[in-house]
Amino acid sequence: MSFRKPGGSAPERDRHRHNTIAVSGWILHPLSAPPHQPPNQNYIDLLAPLRRKLDNLKITNPKFAHFVAEHIPAQCPFERTVTLFGKTIFRIPPLCKLNPLYEEVVGLRFRALCYLADECGEDISQYC
C-alpha cells in the first residue's frame, strides 16, 4: 500500500491506482461532528440564533473589549482537585466544555484580545 501521489505516465498511474489511498484534508465522521451540530437531522437547535449573534458580534469599542477580556476567563475556573491531608479525595473536571456556548464565548474573548492588541496597540499580557 502506498501513501504517495502516483505520478509519471498513464501506465504507471494505472498500476498504482488499486493500491493507493487518497486522504482528503478533512475526514468527517458522524461522531466527530461539533457539539453544536449533532448528526441527527431531526434535531432542532434552539441556541442557533444566540450562537450566530455571538459569532457575528464585532468588537469595535476598547471599553467593551476590556469588559469581555476581564469577565471571560482564560482557563476554566471550575476545575478543582479536593485534597485532604495531602491525599487527593476527588477531582472536579472542567465544566466549561459542558456549556453549549463555550466555543462562541471563547471566540468572542479571542476577538476582543486581538482587537486590543492589533487595533488599539495595548499590552494584553494581563489577560493571559
C-alpha positions in Angstrom: 0.0 0.0 0.0 1.4 3.4 -0.9 0.6 6.8 0.5 2.3 8.8 -2.1 0.7 10.5 -5.0 1.1 8.5 -8.2 2.8 10.4 -10.9 4.5 9.8 -14.2 3.0 8.2 -17.2 -0.5 6.8 -17.6 0.5 3.1 -17.3 2.4 3.9 -14.1 -0.7 5.7 -12.6 -2.9 2.8 -13.6 -0.5 0.3 -11.9 -0.8 2.3 -8.6 -4.5 3.0 -8.8 -5.6 0.0 -6.9 -3.1 0.1 -4.0 -3.1 3.9 -3.3 -5.1 5.6 -0.5 -6.2 9.2 -1.1 -6.7 11.2 2.0 -8.5 14.5 1.9 -7.8 17.5 4.2 -10.8 16.8 6.4 -12.4 13.5 7.2 -15.9 13.7 8.5 -17.4 11.1 10.8 -20.9 11.2 12.4 -19.3 11.0 15.9 -16.7 13.8 15.1 -19.4 16.4 14.5 -19.0 19.6 16.5 -21.1 19.6 19.7 -23.5 22.2 18.3 -24.1 20.2 15.1 -25.5 16.8 16.0 -25.5 14.1 13.3 -29.3 13.6 13.7 -31.1 15.7 11.1 -34.4 15.9 13.1 -32.7 17.9 15.9 -33.8 21.5 16.4 -31.0 23.7 17.7 -32.7 26.2 19.9 -29.4 28.0 20.6 -28.5 28.6 17.0 -29.7 32.3 16.9 -27.7 33.0 20.0 -24.7 31.3 18.6 -24.9 33.3 15.3 -25.3 36.5 17.3 -22.2 35.8 19.4 -20.2 34.7 16.3 -21.2 37.9 14.4 -20.6 40.3 17.3 -18.0 42.8 16.2 -15.6 44.3 18.7 -15.2 47.9 17.8 -15.0 49.6 21.2 -12.0 49.4 23.5 -14.1 49.7 26.6 -16.3 46.7 25.5 -13.2 44.7 24.6 -11.7 45.3 28.1 -15.0 44.2 29.6 -15.1 41.0 27.6 -11.4 40.2 28.3 -11.9 40.8 32.0 -15.1 38.8 32.5 -14.4 35.8 30.3 -11.7 33.7 32.0 -8.7 32.4 30.0 -9.0 29.0 31.7 -11.9 27.1 33.1 -12.4 28.3 36.7 -14.3 25.2 37.8 -11.6 22.6 37.6 -10.6 21.6 41.2 -8.8 18.9 43.0 -10.0 18.3 46.5 -7.3 17.1 48.9 -7.3 16.2 52.5 -4.1 15.7 54.5 -2.1 15.6 51.2 -4.2 12.9 49.6 -6.5 13.5 46.7 -10.1 12.8 47.7 -11.7 13.6 44.3 -11.3 15.8 41.3 -13.9 18.0 39.7 -13.3 18.1 35.9 -13.5 21.3 33.9 -17.2 22.0 33.4 -16.7 24.7 30.7 -16.9 22.1 27.9 -20.5 21.3 29.1 -21.5 24.9 28.3 -23.3 24.8 24.9 -22.0 28.2 24.0 -18.4 27.6 25.2 -16.8 27.8 21.7 -18.6 31.0 20.8 -17.7 32.7 24.2 -14.1 31.7 23.9 -14.1 33.1 20.3 -15.6 36.3 21.5 -12.8 36.7 24.1 -10.2 35.9 21.5 -11.6 38.6 19.1 -11.6 41.1 22.0 -8.0 40.4 22.8 -7.0 40.6 19.1 -8.8 44.0 18.8 -7.0 45.3 21.9 -3.6 44.1 20.6 -3.9 44.9 16.9 -6.2 47.9 16.7 -5.5 49.6 20.0 -1.9 48.6 20.4 -2.3 47.6 24.0 -0.4 45.0 26.0 -2.8 42.1 26.7 -0.5 40.1 28.9 -2.6 41.0 31.9 -5.5 39.0 30.5 -3.5 35.8 29.7 
